[in-house]
Amino acid sequence: MKPRIHPGSRLVVFRDRAADATFLTRSTADSDRTVEWEDGNTYPLIDVEISSASHPFYTGTSRVLDTAGRVERFERRYGRTATRH
């Protein structure tokens, strides 16, 4: 590796907001927010929407998206005014 061209990595806490899980790992990401970890040290905190703790591939569960209900609600609200070609 060439010296002085790679960003420095450090310990960072990632918090999965969907599963309310936290992970301490090395990363080059930076954050202004910090959190005190179980070992008593303070680390940068980065919130993520999804991780292995909440992703259906890793958890084995699936989420049902109600796309049909959304379409029906849209049609009730605005009607079927668009013409199909």
N, CA, C and O atoms as a CHARMM CRD file, in Angstrom:
* protein
*
  340
    1    1 MET  N      0.83900  -1.18600   0.00000 PROA 1      0.00000
    2    1 MET  CA     0.00000   0.00000   0.00000 PROA 1      0.00000
    3    1 MET  C      0.88100   1.24500   0.00000 PROA 1      0.00000
    4    1 MET  O      1.92100   1.29200   0.65800 PROA 1      0.00000
    5    2 LYS  N      0.45100   2.23000  -0.73700 PROA 2      0.00000
    6    2 LYS  CA     1.17400   3.48800  -0.75700 PROA 2      0.00000
    7    2 LYS  C      0.89100   4.26200   0.52500 PROA 2      0.00000
    8    2 LYS  O     -0.24900   4.29400   0.98800 PROA 2      0.00000
    9    3 PRO  N      1.89900   4.87700   1.09400 PROA 3      0.00000
   10    3 PRO  CA     1.66900   5.63600   2.33200 PROA 3      0.00000
   11    3 PRO  C      0.93500   6.94300   2.05300 PROA 3      0.00000
   12    3 PRO  O      1.07300   7.53400   0.98200 PROA 3      0.00000
   13    4 ARG  N      0.15500   7.38200   3.03400 PROA 4      0.00000
   14    4 ARG  CA    -0.53600   8.68300   3.06300 PROA 4      0.00000
   15    4 ARG  C     -1.62200   8.86700   2.00700 PROA 4      0.00000
   16    4 ARG  O     -2.00900  10.00700   1.74800 PROA 4      0.00000
   17    5 ILE  N     -2.13800   7.79600   1.37800 PROA 5      0.00000
   18    5 ILE  CA    -3.23900   7.98100   0.42800 PROA 5      0.00000
   19    5 ILE  C     -4.53000   7.33600   0.90600 PROA 5      0.00000
   20    5 ILE  O     -5.58900   7.58600   0.33100 PROA 5      0.00000
   21    6 HSD  N     -4.46500   6.51100   1.94500 PROA 6      0.00000
   22    6 HSD  CA    -5.65500   5.83200   2.44900 PROA 6      0.00000
   23    6 HSD  C     -6.17600   6.55000   3.68900 PROA 6      0.00000
   24    6 HSD  O     -5.38800   7.01200   4.51400 PROA 6      0.00000
   25    7 PRO  N     -7.49100   6.64800   3.82500 PROA 7      0.00000
   26    7 PRO  CA    -8.03800   7.28200   5.03300 PROA 7      0.00000
   27    7 PRO  C     -7.78300   6.40200   6.25300 PROA 7      0.00000
   28    7 PRO  O     -7.73100   5.17600   6.15200 PROA 7      0.00000
   29    8 GLY  N     -7.63000   7.03100   7.37500 PROA 8      0.00000
   30    8 GLY  CA    -7.38800   6.29800   8.61400 PROA 8      0.00000
   31    8 GLY  C     -8.66200   5.64700   9.12400 PROA 8      0.00000
   32    8 GLY  O     -9.73000   6.25900   9.09900 PROA 8      0.00000
   33    9 SER  N     -8.55300   4.41400   9.58400 PROA 9      0.00000
   34    9 SER  CA    -9.72300   3.73800  10.15800 PROA 9      0.00000
   35    9 SER  C     -9.63400   3.80500  11.67300 PROA 9      0.00000
   36    9 SER  O     -8.54400   3.85700  12.24300 PROA 9      0.00000
   37   10 ARG  N    -10.77700   3.80300  12.30800 PROA 10     0.00000
   38   10 ARG  CA   -10.87200   3.87500  13.76700 PROA 10     0.00000
   39   10 ARG  C    -12.10500   3.11700  14.21000 PROA 10     0.00000
   40   10 ARG  O    -12.92800   2.72600  13.38300 PROA 10     0.00000
   41   11 LEU  N    -12.23600   2.90900  15.49300 PROA 11     0.00000
   42   11 LEU  CA   -13.41700   2.23400  16.01600 PROA 11     0.00000
   43   11 LEU  C    -14.61500   3.18700  15.96100 PROA 11     0.00000
   44   11 LEU  O    -14.52400   4.34200  16.37500 PROA 11     0.00000
   45   12 VAL  N    -15.73200   2.68200  15.44500 PROA 12     0.00000
   46   12 VAL  CA   -16.96200   3.45700  15.28600 PROA 12     0.00000
   47   12 VAL  C    -18.13300   2.57900  15.70000 PROA 12     0.00000
   48   12 VAL  O    -18.11300   1.37200  15.45900 PROA 12     0.00000
   49   13 VAL  N    -19.14500   3.16400  16.31400 PROA 13     0.00000
   50   13 VAL  CA   -20.35800   2.44100  16.68600 PROA 13     0.00000
   51   13 VAL  C    -21.42400   2.71300  15.63400 PROA 13     0.00000
   52   13 VAL  O    -21.74600   3.86600  15.34600 PROA 13     0.00000
   53   14 PHE  N    -21.96800   1.64100  15.06200 PROA 14     0.00000
   54   14 PHE  CA   -23.09100   1.73600  14.13500 PROA 14     0.00000
   55   14 PHE  C    -24.34300   1.30100  14.88000 PROA 14     0.00000
   56   14 PHE  O    -24.35000   0.25500  15.52800 PROA 14     0.00000
   57   15 ARG  N    -25.41000   2.10200  14.79000 PROA 15     0.00000
   58   15 ARG  CA   -26.67400   1.77000  15.44700 PROA 15     0.00000
   59   15 ARG  C    -27.73300   1.53600  14.37900 PROA 15     0.00000
   60   15 ARG  O    -28.02900   2.42100  13.57500 PROA 15     0.00000
   61   16 ASP  N    -28.30100   0.32500  14.38100 PROA 16     0.00000
   62   16 ASP  CA   -29.38800  -0.02700  13.46000 PROA 16     0.00000
   63   16 ASP  C    -30.68100   0.45200  14.08500 PROA 16     0.00000
   64   16 ASP  O    -31.10600  -0.05100  15.12500 PROA 16     0.00000
   65   17 ARG  N    -31.30300   1.42900  13.44300 PROA 17     0.00000
   66   17 ARG  CA   -32.52400   2.01000  14.00100 PROA 17     0.00000
   67   17 ARG  C    -33.71700   1.07700  13.90300 PROA 17     0.00000
   68   17 ARG  O    -34.62600   1.15600  14.72900 PROA 17     0.00000
   69   18 ALA  N    -33.73300   0.18500  12.90000 PROA 18     0.00000
   70   18 ALA  CA   -34.87100  -0.71400  12.72900 PROA 18     0.00000
   71   18 ALA  C    -34.87600  -1.81800  13.78800 PROA 18     0.00000
   72   18 ALA  O    -35.93700  -2.18800  14.29000 PROA 18     0.00000
   73   19 ALA  N    -33.70100  -2.34400  14.13000 PROA 19     0.00000
   74   19 ALA  CA   -33.62300  -3.46500  15.07100 PROA 19     0.00000
   75   19 ALA  C    -33.16600  -3.03000  16.45700 PROA 19     0.00000
   76   19 ALA  O    -33.10700  -3.85300  17.37100 PROA 19     0.00000
   77   20 ASP  N    -32.84200  -1.75400  16.62800 PROA 20     0.00000
   78   20 ASP  CA   -32.32000  -1.22500  17.88700 PROA 20     0.00000
   79   20 ASP  C    -31.11000  -2.03500  18.34400 PROA 20     0.00000
   80   20 ASP  O    -31.01900  -2.43600  19.50500 PROA 20     0.00000
   81   21 ALA  N    -30.18000  -2.27100  17.41300 PROA 21     0.00000
   82   21 ALA  CA   -28.95600  -3.00900  17.70700 PROA 21     0.00000
   83   21 ALA  C    -27.76400  -2.09200  17.45400 PROA 21     0.00000
   84   21 ALA  O    -27.82900  -1.20600  16.60200 PROA 21     0.00000
   85   22 THR  N    -26.68600  -2.30300  18.18500 PROA 22     0.00000
   86   22 THR  CA   -25.47400  -1.51000  18.00300 PROA 22     0.00000
   87   22 THR  C    -24.29300  -2.42900  17.74700 PROA 22     0.00000
   88   22 THR  O    -24.23200  -3.54500  18.26400 PROA 22     0.00000
   89   23 PHE  N    -23.35300  -1.94300  16.93700 PROA 23     0.00000
   90   23 PHE  CA   -22.17100  -2.70200  16.57100 PROA 23     0.00000
   91   23 PHE  C    -20.95100  -1.80700  16.70900 PROA 23     0.00000
   92   23 PHE  O    -20.97400  -0.65400  16.27800 PROA 23     0.00000
   93   24 LEU  N    -19.89700  -2.32300  17.30000 PROA 24     0.00000
   94   24 LEU  CA   -18.62400  -1.62100  17.37300 PROA 24     0.00000
   95   24 LEU  C    -17.69400  -2.26500  16.36700 PROA 24     0.00000
   96   24 LEU  O    -17.40200  -3.45700  16.46100 PROA 24     0.00000
   97   25 THR  N    -17.22400  -1.48400  15.40400 PROA 25     0.00000
   98   25 THR  CA   -16.36800  -2.01500  14.35500 PROA 25     0.00000
   99   25 THR  C    -15.42300  -0.93000  13.86600 PROA 25     0.00000
  100   25 THR  O    -15.58100   0.24100  14.21100 PROA 25     0.00000
  101   26 ARG  N    -14.46700  -1.30900  13.08200 PROA 26     0.00000
  102   26 ARG  CA   -13.53500  -0.33900  12.49300 PROA 26     0.00000
  103   26 ARG  C    -14.14500   0.22000  11.20900 PROA 26     0.00000
  104   26 ARG  O    -14.75700  -0.51000  10.42800 PROA 26     0.00000
  105   27 SER  N    -13.96900   1.52800  11.00600 PROA 27     0.00000
  106   27 SER  CA   -14.50800   2.17800   9.82500 PROA 27     0.00000
  107   27 SER  C    -13.74600   3.46600   9.55500 PROA 27     0.00000
  108   27 SER  O    -13.10600   4.02500  10.44600 PROA 27     0.00000
  109   28 THR  N    -13.82600   3.92400   8.32400 PROA 28     0.00000
  110   28 THR  CA   -13.27200   5.22800   7.97400 PROA 28     0.00000
  111   28 THR  C    -14.33000   6.32000   8.06300 PROA 28     0.00000
  112   28 THR  O    -14.01400   7.50000   7.90900 PROA 28     0.00000
  113   29 ALA  N    -15.57900   5.94400   8.30800 PROA 29     0.00000
  114   29 ALA  CA   -16.67500   6.91100   8.40400 PROA 29     0.00000
  115   29 ALA  C    -16.49100   7.78500   9.63500 PROA 29     0.00000
  116   29 ALA  O    -15.90500   7.35800  10.63000 PROA 29     0.00000
  117   30 ASP  N    -16.99700   9.01400   9.55900 PROA 30     0.00000
  118   30 ASP  CA   -16.86600   9.95800  10.65500 PROA 30     0.00000
  119   30 ASP  C    -18.23600  10.51800  11.00800 PROA 30     0.00000
  120   30 ASP  O    -19.13700  10.56300  10.17000 PROA 30     0.00000
  121   31 SER  N    -18.37800  10.93800  12.23800 PROA 31     0.00000
  122   31 SER  CA   -19.64200  11.49500  12.70000 PROA 31     0.00000
  123   31 SER  C    -19.36900  12.52200  13.78800 PROA 31     0.00000
  124   31 SER  O    -18.38400  12.42100  14.51900 PROA 31     0.00000
  125   32 ASP  N    -20.25100  13.51200  13.88900 PROA 32     0.00000
  126   32 ASP  CA   -20.15200  14.50400  14.95700 PROA 32     0.00000
  127   32 ASP  C    -20.76700  13.98500  16.25200 PROA 32     0.00000
  128   32 ASP  O    -20.44500  14.47300  17.33600 PROA 32     0.00000
  129   33 ARG  N    -21.64600  13.00100  16.14000 PROA 33     0.00000
  130   33 ARG  CA   -22.31200  12.43700  17.31300 PROA 33     0.00000
  131   33 ARG  C    -21.44300  11.35400  17.92700 PROA 33     0.00000
  132   33 ARG  O    -20.73800  10.64400  17.21100 PROA 33     0.00000
  133   34 THR  N    -21.48500  11.22200  19.23900 PROA 34     0.00000
  134   34 THR  CA   -20.70900  10.20800  19.93900 PROA 34     0.00000
  135   34 THR  C    -21.60100   9.44500  20.90200 PROA 34     0.00000
  136   34 THR  O    -22.69400   9.89100  21.25300 PROA 34     0.00000
  137   35 VAL  N    -21.11100   8.28300  21.32300 PROA 35     0.00000
  138   35 VAL  CA   -21.82400   7.46200  22.28100 PROA 35     0.00000
  139   35 VAL  C    -20.80000   6.76600  23.17400 PROA 35     0.00000
  140   35 VAL  O    -19.70300   6.41900  22.73300 PROA 35     0.00000
  141   36 GLU  N    -21.17600   6.57000  24.42500 PROA 36     0.00000
  142   36 GLU  CA   -20.29700   5.83000  25.33600 PROA 36     0.00000
  143   36 GLU  C    -20.60800   4.35300  25.19500 PROA 36     0.00000
  144   36 GLU  O    -21.75600   3.93700  25.35000 PROA 36     0.00000
  145   37 TRP  N    -19.58500   3.55700  24.90000 PROA 37     0.00000
  146   37 TRP  CA   -19.73400   2.12300  24.67200 PROA 37     0.00000
  147   37 TRP  C    -19.62300   1.37600  25.98700 PROA 37     0.00000
  148   37 TRP  O    -19.30400   1.97000  27.01800 PROA 37     0.00000
  149   38 GLU  N    -19.88300   0.07600  25.95700 PROA 38     0.00000
  150   38 GLU  CA   -19.88200  -0.77200  27.14800 PROA 38     0.00000
  151   38 GLU  C    -18.53500  -0.79800  27.86300 PROA 38     0.00000
  152   38 GLU  O    -18.47900  -1.05100  29.06600 PROA 38     0.00000
  153   39 ASP  N    -17.45100  -0.54000  27.13500 PROA 39     0.00000
  154   39 ASP  CA   -16.12100  -0.56700  27.75100 PROA 39     0.00000
  155   39 ASP  C    -15.75700   0.75900  28.42200 PROA 39     0.00000
  156   39 ASP  O    -14.66000   0.89600  28.96400 PROA 39     0.00000
  157   40 GLY  N    -16.67500   1.74100  28.39000 PROA 40     0.00000
  158   40 GLY  CA   -16.45000   3.02100  29.03300 PROA 40     0.00000
  159   40 GLY  C    -15.83200   4.06600  28.12700 PROA 40     0.00000
  160   40 GLY  O    -15.74700   5.23000  28.51700 PROA 40     0.00000
  161   41 ASN  N    -15.40100   3.69900  26.94200 PROA 41     0.00000
  162   41 ASN  CA   -14.81800   4.64400  25.99200 PROA 41     0.00000
  163   41 ASN  C    -15.91000   5.29900  25.14800 PROA 41     0.00000
  164   41 ASN  O    -17.00200   4.75000  24.99500 PROA 41     0.00000
  165   42 THR  N    -15.60600   6.47400  24.60500 PROA 42     0.00000
  166   42 THR  CA   -16.52800   7.20700  23.75200 PROA 42     0.00000
  167   42 THR  C    -16.09500   7.04200  22.30500 PROA 42     0.00000
  168   42 THR  O    -14.92300   7.22400  21.97200 PROA 42     0.00000
  169   43 TYR  N    -17.06300   6.68900  21.43300 PROA 43     0.00000
  170   43 TYR  CA   -16.78700   6.45300  20.02300 PROA 43     0.00000
  171   43 TYR  C    -17.77000   7.25600  19.17000 PROA 43     0.00000
  172   43 TYR  O    -18.85500   7.59800  19.63900 PROA 43     0.00000
  173   44 PRO  N    -17.40100   7.56200  17.91900 PROA 44     0.00000
  174   44 PRO  CA   -18.35300   8.19900  17.00300 PROA 44     0.00000
  175   44 PRO  C    -19.55300   7.28200  16.76500 PROA 44     0.00000
  176   44 PRO  O    -19.40000   6.06200  16.71400 PROA 44     0.00000
  177   45 LEU  N    -20.73600   7.85900  16.61900 PROA 45     0.00000
  178   45 LEU  CA   -21.97700   7.10600  16.42400 PROA 45     0.00000
  179   45 LEU  C    -22.54100   7.40800  15.05000 PROA 45     0.00000
  180   45 LEU  O    -22.70000   8.57000  14.67400 PROA 45     0.00000
  181   46 ILE  N    -22.84800   6.33900  14.29000 PROA 46     0.00000
  182   46 ILE  CA   -23.45300   6.47700  12.97900 PROA 46     0.00000
  183   46 ILE  C    -24.73700   5.66000  12.96000 PROA 46     0.00000
  184   46 ILE  O    -24.71200   4.45300  13.20000 PROA 46     0.00000
  185   47 ASP  N    -25.87400   6.32300  12.67200 PROA 47     0.00000
  186   47 ASP  CA   -27.16100   5.63700  12.57600 PROA 47     0.00000
  187   47 ASP  C    -27.33600   5.09800  11.16400 PROA 47     0.00000
  188   47 ASP  O    -27.07200   5.79400  10.18300 PROA 47     0.00000
  189   48 VAL  N    -27.78300   3.84800  11.07300 PROA 48     0.00000
  190   48 VAL  CA   -28.08000   3.22500   9.78300 PROA 48     0.00000
  191   48 VAL  C    -29.51900   2.73400   9.80500 PROA 48     0.00000
  192   48 VAL  O    -30.05200   2.40600  10.86400 PROA 48     0.00000
  193   49 GLU  N    -30.14300   2.68400   8.64200 PROA 49     0.00000
  194   49 GLU  CA   -31.53800   2.25300   8.55200 PROA 49     0.00000
  195   49 GLU  C    -31.67700   0.73900   8.59900 PROA 49     0.00000
  196   49 GLU  O    -32.67300   0.22100   9.10500 PROA 49     0.00000
  197   50 ILE  N    -30.69100   0.03200   8.07700 PROA 50     0.00000
  198   50 ILE  CA   -30.78800  -1.41800   8.01200 PROA 50     0.00000
  199   50 ILE  C    -29.39100  -2.01900   8.11300 PROA 50     0.00000
  200   50 ILE  O    -28.42500  -1.46300   7.58900 PROA 50     0.00000
  201   51 SER  N    -29.29500  -3.15100   8.78500 PROA 51     0.00000
  202   51 SER  CA   -28.02700  -3.86500   8.92000 PROA 51     0.00000
  203   51 SER  C    -28.33900  -5.35900   8.94500 PROA 51     0.00000
  204   51 SER  O    -29.46800  -5.76900   8.67700 PROA 51     0.00000
  205   52 SER  N    -27.33900  -6.16100   9.26500 PROA 52     0.00000
  206   52 SER  CA   -27.57600  -7.60500   9.32500 PROA 52     0.00000
  207   52 SER  C    -28.54600  -7.97000  10.44700 PROA 52     0.00000
  208   52 SER  O    -29.12700  -9.05500  10.42300 PROA 52     0.00000
  209   53 ALA  N    -28.73200  -7.09500  11.41900 PROA 53     0.00000
  210   53 ALA  CA   -29.67000  -7.37100  12.51300 PROA 53     0.00000
  211   53 ALA  C    -31.12400  -7.20900  12.09300 PROA 53     0.00000
  212   53 ALA  O    -32.01800  -7.74700  12.74600 PROA 53     0.00000
  213   54 SER  N    -31.37300  -6.47100  11.00500 PROA 54     0.00000
  214   54 SER  CA   -32.75900  -6.23900  10.60200 PROA 54     0.00000
  215   54 SER  C    -33.03900  -6.61200   9.15000 PROA 54     0.00000
  216   54 SER  O    -34.19900  -6.60300   8.73800 PROA 54     0.00000
  217   55 HSD  N    -32.02500  -6.93500   8.36900 PROA 55     0.00000
  218   55 HSD  CA   -32.23400  -7.26100   6.96000 PROA 55     0.00000
  219   55 HSD  C    -32.87900  -8.64200   6.83200 PROA 55     0.00000
  220   55 HSD  O    -32.42600  -9.58600   7.48000 PROA 55     0.00000
  221   56 PRO  N    -33.92200  -8.78400   6.01500 PROA 56     0.00000
  222   56 PRO  CA   -34.62400 -10.07000   5.88000 PROA 56     0.00000
  223   56 PRO  C    -33.72900 -11.21400   5.41500 PROA 56     0.00000
  224   56 PRO  O    -33.98400 -12.36300   5.77600 PROA 56     0.00000
  225   57 PHE  N    -32.70900 -10.94700   4.64300 PROA 57     0.00000
  226   57 PHE  CA   -31.81500 -12.01300   4.18500 PROA 57     0.00000
  227   57 PHE  C    -31.10400 -12.66800   5.35800 PROA 57     0.00000
  228   57 PHE  O    -30.93100 -13.88700   5.37200 PROA 57     0.00000
  229   58 TYR  N    -30.69200 -11.88200   6.33900 PROA 58     0.00000
  230   58 TYR  CA   -29.95800 -12.40700   7.49000 PROA 58     0.00000
  231   58 TYR  C    -30.87300 -12.89900   8.60100 PROA 58     0.00000
  232   58 TYR  O    -30.51800 -13.83000   9.32300 PROA 58     0.00000
  233   59 THR  N    -32.04700 -12.29000   8.74900 PROA 59     0.00000
  234   59 THR  CA   -32.93100 -12.67400   9.84600 PROA 59     0.00000
  235   59 THR  C    -33.86200 -13.82100   9.47500 PROA 59     0.00000
  236   59 THR  O    -34.39100 -14.49300  10.36100 PROA 59     0.00000
  237   60 GLY  N    -34.07200 -14.05500   8.18200 PROA 60     0.00000
  238   60 GLY  CA   -34.96800 -15.12200   7.75200 PROA 60     0.00000
  239   60 GLY  C    -36.42400 -14.73200   7.75200 PROA 60     0.00000
  240   60 GLY  O    -37.28600 -15.56400   7.46600 PROA 60     0.00000
  241   61 THR  N    -36.71800 -13.49600   8.06300 PROA 61     0.00000
  242   61 THR  CA   -38.09800 -13.01500   8.03900 PROA 61     0.00000
  243   61 THR  C    -38.27800 -12.12300   6.82500 PROA 61     0.00000
  244   61 THR  O    -37.31200 -11.59300   6.27600 PROA 61     0.00000
  245   62 SER  N    -39.50700 -11.96700   6.42100 PROA 62     0.00000
  246   62 SER  CA   -39.77100 -11.08700   5.28600 PROA 62     0.00000
  247   62 SER  C    -40.82300 -10.07200   5.67200 PROA 62     0.00000
  248   62 SER  O    -41.69500 -10.33800   6.50000 PROA 62     0.00000
  249   63 ARG  N    -40.73100  -8.92100   5.06700 PROA 63     0.00000
  250   63 ARG  CA   -41.72500  -7.87200   5.28700 PROA 63     0.00000
  251   63 ARG  C    -42.68800  -7.87700   4.12100 PROA 63     0.00000
  252   63 ARG  O    -42.29100  -8.07300   2.97300 PROA 63     0.00000
  253   64 VAL  N    -43.94900  -7.66200   4.41900 PROA 64     0.00000
  254   64 VAL  CA   -44.96200  -7.59900   3.37200 PROA 64     0.00000
  255   64 VAL  C    -45.21400  -6.13800   3.05500 PROA 64     0.00000
  256   64 VAL  O    -45.62800  -5.36700   3.92000 PROA 64     0.00000
  257   65 LEU  N    -44.96400  -5.76400   1.81500 PROA 65     0.00000
  258   65 LEU  CA   -45.24200  -4.39700   1.38700 PROA 65     0.00000
  259   65 LEU  C    -46.63500  -4.34000   0.81100 PROA 65     0.00000
  260   65 LEU  O    -47.00000  -5.16500  -0.02600 PROA 65     0.00000
  261   66 ASP  N    -47.40200  -3.39100   1.24400 PROA 66     0.00000
  262   66 ASP  CA   -48.78800  -3.26400   0.82500 PROA 66     0.00000
  263   66 ASP  C    -48.87900  -2.36400  -0.39400 PROA 66     0.00000
  264   66 ASP  O    -49.41900  -1.26000  -0.31800 PROA 66     0.00000
  265   67 THR  N    -48.35300  -2.83000  -1.51500 PROA 67     0.00000
  266   67 THR  CA   -48.40300  -1.99600  -2.71500 PROA 67     0.00000
  267   67 THR  C    -49.80800  -1.94000  -3.27900 PROA 67     0.00000
  268   67 THR  O    -50.21100  -0.91100  -3.82100 PROA 67     0.00000
  269   68 ALA  N    -50.55700  -3.01400  -3.16500 PROA 68     0.00000
  270   68 ALA  CA   -51.92600  -2.99700  -3.69000 PROA 68     0.00000
  271   68 ALA  C    -52.78000  -2.00500  -2.92000 PROA 68     0.00000
  272   68 ALA  O    -53.57300  -1.27900  -3.51900 PROA 68     0.00000
  273   69 GLY  N    -52.63600  -1.96400  -1.63300 PROA 69     0.00000
  274   69 GLY  CA   -53.38700  -1.01200  -0.82900 PROA 69     0.00000
  275   69 GLY  C    -53.03600   0.41900  -1.16200 PROA 69     0.00000
  276   69 GLY  O    -53.90300   1.29200  -1.14000 PROA 69     0.00000
  277   70 ARG  N    -51.78500   0.67000  -1.46900 PROA 70     0.00000
  278   70 ARG  CA   -51.36600   2.02000  -1.84100 PROA 70     0.00000
  279   70 ARG  C    -51.97900   2.43100  -3.17200 PROA 70     0.00000
  280   70 ARG  O    -52.41100   3.57200  -3.33600 PROA 70     0.00000
  281   71 VAL  N    -52.01600   1.50200  -4.12200 PROA 71     0.00000
  282   71 VAL  CA   -52.60100   1.80400  -5.42700 PROA 71     0.00000
  283   71 VAL  C    -54.09100   2.07000  -5.27900 PROA 71     0.00000
  284   71 VAL  O    -54.61500   3.02800  -5.84900 PROA 71     0.00000
  285   72 GLU  N    -54.77200   1.22600  -4.51600 PROA 72     0.00000
  286   72 GLU  CA   -56.21100   1.42600  -4.31500 PROA 72     0.00000
  287   72 GLU  C    -56.49400   2.75300  -3.62200 PROA 72     0.00000
  288   72 GLU  O    -57.44100   3.45100  -3.98500 PROA 72     0.00000
  289   73 ARG  N    -55.70200   3.10100  -2.65200 PROA 73     0.00000
  290   73 ARG  CA   -55.90800   4.36400  -1.95100 PROA 73     0.00000
  291   73 ARG  C    -55.67000   5.54400  -2.89500 PROA 73     0.00000
  292   73 ARG  O    -56.39500   6.53700  -2.84200 PROA 73     0.00000
  293   74 PHE  N    -54.65300   5.43500  -3.76100 PROA 74     0.00000
  294   74 PHE  CA   -54.39300   6.48500  -4.75100 PROA 74     0.00000
  295   74 PHE  C    -55.56700   6.62300  -5.71000 PROA 74     0.00000
  296   74 PHE  O    -55.98900   7.73800  -6.01800 PROA 74     0.00000
  297   75 GLU  N    -56.10100   5.48800  -6.18900 PROA 75     0.00000
  298   75 GLU  CA   -57.21800   5.53700  -7.13000 PROA 75     0.00000
  299   75 GLU  C    -58.47300   6.09100  -6.47800 PROA 75     0.00000
  300   75 GLU  O    -59.22800   6.81400  -7.12700 PROA 75     0.00000
  301   76 ARG  N    -58.71700   5.77200  -5.21200 PROA 76     0.00000
  302   76 ARG  CA   -59.87300   6.34300  -4.52300 PROA 76     0.00000
  303   76 ARG  C    -59.72100   7.84800  -4.36200 PROA 76     0.00000
  304   76 ARG  O    -60.68700   8.59900  -4.49800 PROA 76     0.00000
  305   77 ARG  N    -58.51900   8.27200  -4.07700 PROA 77     0.00000
  306   77 ARG  CA   -58.27100   9.69400  -3.84600 PROA 77     0.00000
  307   77 ARG  C    -58.33100  10.50600  -5.12900 PROA 77     0.00000
  308   77 ARG  O    -58.91600  11.58900  -5.15000 PROA 77     0.00000
  309   78 TYR  N    -57.73100   9.99600  -6.19900 PROA 78     0.00000
  310   78 TYR  CA   -57.62700  10.77800  -7.43500 PROA 78     0.00000
  311   78 TYR  C    -58.42000  10.21900  -8.58500 PROA 78     0.00000
  312   78 TYR  O    -58.54000  10.87300  -9.62100 PROA 78     0.00000
  313   79 GLY  N    -58.96800   9.02600  -8.43700 PROA 79     0.00000
  314   79 GLY  CA   -59.75000   8.42800  -9.51200 PROA 79     0.00000
  315   79 GLY  C    -58.87300   7.94000 -10.64600 PROA 79     0.00000
  316   79 GLY  O    -57.66000   8.14700 -10.65100 PROA 79     0.00000
  317   80 ARG  N    -59.50900   7.29000 -11.60500 PROA 80     0.00000
  318   80 ARG  CA   -58.77900   6.78100 -12.77000 PROA 80     0.00000
  319   80 ARG  C    -58.94300   7.76400 -13.91600 PROA 80     0.00000
  320   80 ARG  O    -59.74000   7.53500 -14.82600 PROA 80     0.00000
  321   81 THR  N    -58.19700   8.85000 -13.87700 PROA 81     0.00000
  322   81 THR  CA   -58.33100   9.87100 -14.90600 PROA 81     0.00000
  323   81 THR  C    -57.35300   9.66600 -16.04800 PROA 81     0.00000
  324   81 THR  O    -57.57000  10.18700 -17.14300 PROA 81     0.00000
  325   82 ALA  N    -56.30100   8.93300 -15.82300 PROA 82     0.00000
  326   82 ALA  CA   -55.30700   8.71200 -16.88700 PROA 82     0.00000
  327   82 ALA  C    -55.83000   7.70700 -17.89000 PROA 82     0.00000
  328   82 ALA  O    -56.43600   6.70100 -17.52300 PROA 82     0.00000
  329   83 THR  N    -55.59100   7.98400 -19.15000 PROA 83     0.00000
  330   83 THR  CA   -56.00200   7.03800 -20.20900 PROA 83     0.00000
  331   83 THR  C    -54.84200   6.13900 -20.54900 PROA 83     0.00000
  332   83 THR  O    -53.68300   6.55300 -20.50300 PROA 83     0.00000
  333   84 ARG  N    -55.15400   4.92000 -20.88600 PROA 84     0.00000
  334   84 ARG  CA   -54.11400   3.94900 -21.24200 PROA 84     0.00000
  335   84 ARG  C    -53.98300   3.88300 -22.74200 PROA 84     0.00000
  336   84 ARG  O    -54.97800   3.92500 -23.46700 PROA 84     0.00000
  337   85 HSD  N    -52.76100   3.78000 -23.20500 PROA 85     0.00000
  338   85 HSD  CA   -52.49100   3.68300 -24.64200 PROA 85     0.00000
  339   85 HSD  C    -51.99600   2.30200 -24.96900 PROA 85     0.00000
  340   85 HSD  O    -51.71000   2.00800 -26.12900 PROA 85     0.00000
